[in-house]
Amino acid sequence: MKYFLDLPDYFKNFINHKNDIDKLIDNKSEHDWMYFPTTYFVNDEGFNWFRSRNLQILKVCLLFNSPKLIDTYENIHIDTMNNDNLNNYAINYVLLGSGEMQWVKIDGTPEIREMNSSYFYGYKNTQSVEILDKWSGSIGLVKINIPHRVVTTDSRRICLSLRFHKKCSLEDFEKFL
């Protein structure tokens, strides 16, 4: 199973890069996210590329903050909650810092969590975690319906995440490249 796909450099041309990216999220010390209109980040070239392939990007995107040395066990989660209208992958742009996205097999109790008006699956009573795959790229198509976490070590990481209405699989998306 593929958990991620590194995307070509030309995807950098699809977004408007913000000089003040580190100031867009107020909470700099916890794992947090904010919603932005997709038009704030995605430019005409990006919208045209997606539209020409019948990929419908959502009207809002997420900007994630991961502080250095977060508690990775508490942050294992699944983004999608059985919504058949949304794709099970996202395009992630790491805009500041570094870190690693890890997909895991977890022995823990799943629970529904709510944060920032979003519902997702988290885990409690974690007994063990096995890393299945990891990604430390800068632009990638990443699975969001498998338990995963972000691990940072020495710097804050800010990631832009674009989500899509369900149109194709990750493998089908790969054919568009």
Secondary structure, DSSP 8 states (H G I E B T S, - for coil): ---EEE--GGGGGGB---TTGGGS-S--SSSEEEEEEHHHHB-HHHHHHHHHTT--B-SEEEEEEE-TT--TTTT-EES--S-TTEEEEEEEEEEES--EEEEEEEEEEEEEEEETTEEEEEEEEEEEEEEEEEE--SEEEEE-SS-EEEE-SSS-EEEEEEEEES---HHHHHTT-
